[in-house]
Amino acid sequence: MAYYNQCGVMVIGDNKHFTSSAGTPESAAEAGIKYCEKYDSNCEVYYSACTEPVFHRY
């Protein structure tokens, strides 16, 4: 799993694992769990982290 300038989560179910990324850890977790529940059961967030925001001056 790789993510840059955003938050990433790994969600695990009974049989598979899924990853998701978004601007906040809550949004990433919500999307990851929703996707996991579509294909698996007993889904929960296993890992969650965010990178430091990067600002590019133009």
N, C-alpha and C positions, 0 to 999 in steps of 0.2 A: 504494500500500500504506500503510495507516495502522494503528498499533497503540499501545496505551496501557497502561502498567503491566504490560508483558509483553515477550517477545522475538519478533521477526519475522524470517523468512528469505524470500529469493527463490531459487527453484531453477530452473535452466534445463536444458532437454533439447535434442534436435536440432531440434525444430520449435516448441516452445511454452515458456512460462514459467509458474510456479506460485508461489503464496505460501502461507505457513503461519505460525501463531503459537502460542506455548505459554509456559509458565513459565520454561523454560530454553532457551538457544540449541541445546543438543543435542537436546532434545525437539522443538523446532520444526523443526530440520533433518531429524530422523528422519521426522517426519510428512510434511514437504514432499517428501522424496525418495521415500518410499513412494507418495505420491499421484502424483508425476511418473512413476514407473516403471510405474504402471498405464496411463498414456496415451501415454508417450513413451519414448525410450531415451537412453542416455548422460547421465543426470541428474546434476547437481552443484550444490552451493550456490554461488550467485553473490554473495549479500549476506546478512549476518547482523548483527543489532544488538539491543540491549535498551534499554528506557527505564528511568529511575530508578524504583525502587519508590515508590509513594505510600501513606503511612499516614494514615488518617483516624481521629482520636480520637473515640470515641463516649461 
